[in-house]
């Protein structure tokens, strides 16, 4: 369910980017507080670099989320033939967000039905 559909994959990537930014900021503070050894203890430069780098990841994640929102508003809405739920499609071939059924707008790219 987490990785079904292109939109959900992009949203998960943006969320992981945000969590990564928070982790980088935490590493910067841990080094400053002395949890990473005495070499980085009370090093304002180490902490500042990691806090700024983490903040850039979080800002990048916010911009990525805005871009995904614009993509989502332009995506085609189709009804999945397997679960009968309305899902959004990016491109010619995409997966249903609910049941992972491969969907296609173009008959050339339609999956083989058995």
N, C-alpha and C positions, 0 to 999 in steps of 0.2 A: 504494500500500500504506500510506503514511503517513496519508493522510486518508480511509481507508475505515472506515465505521462511526462512530457517534456517540461511543462510548467512546474510540476511538483519537484522535478529534479533540479530545476534552476532555483526554486525557493529553498530547497534543502541546502544547496551550495551557498546561497547567501546567508542562511542561518549558521552554517558551519564557519563561514568567514567571520561572522560576528563573534562566535564563541572563541575562535582562534585569536581574534584581537584582544578579547578579555584575558585569555590565557597568556598572551605576550605581555600584557600590562601587569599581570600578576607575577610573572617571572621577574620583571623589572623591579617590582616592589620587594620580592623575596630576596633578590640580590642586594638591594639597599639595606634591608633589615638584617642581613647576615645569615640567611638560611642557605645560601649557596656557597658558603665559605667566607674566609676572611679577606680574600682578594677583592671582592665586590662590596664589602661591608662599608657603608657610609659613602658610597660612590654616587654622587649626584649625576654625573655624566652617564653612567650605566643606566640608572633609573630613568633619567630624562629621555634617553634614546629609546628605551623599550616602551615607555609610556606614549611617546609620540608615534612610534611604529604601530602600537596597538590601536591608538586613536585613528590612524590612517586606515587600518583594516576595518574598523567599525564604520567610518565615514564611507569607505568603499562599499561596504555591505549595504548601507542605507541607499546609496546611489544605485546599486545593483537591484535592490528591492523596488525602487521607483521605476527602473527600466522594465522589470518583470511585470509590474502593474500596468504599464503602458502596453506591453505585449499581450497581457491577459485581456485587456479591454478590446483589442483588435482580433482576438482569436475567434475562430468559427465555432459555433455551438452546434453539436450534433447529438443525436440520440443513439446510444449504444444498442446494437441489436441483441446483445447477450443479456445485459442487466436492465435495459430500458430506462436508463438514467441519462440526463443531459450532461454532457462532458464537453470540454473545450479542446480544440485541436490546433496545434501549431504545425504548419507545413502540410505536405500531402499525406504523410503517414505518421500516426501517433498512436499511443496506447490510451485506453480508457482509464480515467483516474480512479475508477472504483473496482473494476474486475480485471484489468490489464489486458483486455481484448485488443488486438491490433486493429486499428481503424484506418480507412483510406478514403480520400475524396476522389481520387483518380482510379478508374477501373484497372489501369495497367499495373498499379501498385497494390492492388487488393490482395490480401493474404489468401492462400489456398484453403478452401473449405473442404473438409473431409467428411 
